[in-house]
């Protein structure tokens, strides 16, 4: 299993839009055959901060996710207009 933890910071005044986009991305990502979990989180006291926690069966599923039309639309298109991607860390299950 491959795990990703990715942080994002919404641009000032764009927090609600970023949250909506992450929710829409999650709905589509969860439909992917190799996606085990895709959960966006918004910081409780700093609403501009987001954490996206993702689990995929393997590298093939992760690459399929990155190539999916909804990933291209949301991550490569819409989200970068309203937020900045921060740290992204990849883990393997032990």
ZIPE-V622986 format. One record per residue. N is the residue number from 1. SS is DSSP state (@ for helix, = for strand, . for the rest). PHI is phi in whole degrees, -180 to 180 (NA if undefined). Layout:
BEGIN
n: [N:N]
ss: [SS:SS]
phi: [PHI:PHI]
END
This chain:
BEGIN
n: [1:2:3:4:5:6:7:8:9:10:11:12:13:14:15:16:17:18:19:20:21:22:23:24:25:26:27:28:29:30:31:32:33:34:35:36:37:38:39:40:41:42:43:44:45:46:47:48:49:50:51:52:53:54:55:56:57:58:59:60:61:62:63:64:65:66:67:68:69:70:71:72:73:74:75:76:77:78:79:80:81:82:83:84:85:86:87:88:89:90:91:92:93:94]
ss: [.:=:=:=:=:=:=:=:=:=:.:.:.:.:@:@:@:@:@:@:@:@:@:@:@:@:@:@:@:.:.:.:.:.:=:=:=:=:=:=:=:=:.:.:.:.:.:.:=:=:=:=:=:=:=:=:.:.:@:@:@:@:@:@:@:@:@:.:@:@:@:@:@:@:@:@:@:@:@:@:@:@:=:=:=:=:=:=:=:=:=:=:.:.]
phi: [NA:-109:-120:-122:-128:-122:-102:-138:-124:-73:-66:-53:81:-111:-59:-65:-66:-62:-60:-62:-64:-64:-64:-66:-61:-62:-57:-71:-64:-66:-80:-68:-58:-93:-86:-92:-161:-147:-132:-84:-130:-117:-58:-69:-113:-127:-63:-80:-93:-129:-128:-111:-108:-130:-131:-128:-57:-165:-61:-62:-66:-64:-65:-64:-61:-66:-91:-65:-56:-68:-64:-62:-66:-83:-76:-83:-110:-79:-63:-70:-83:-122:-153:-116:-74:-102:-65:-132:-122:-112:-130:-115:-70:-116]
END
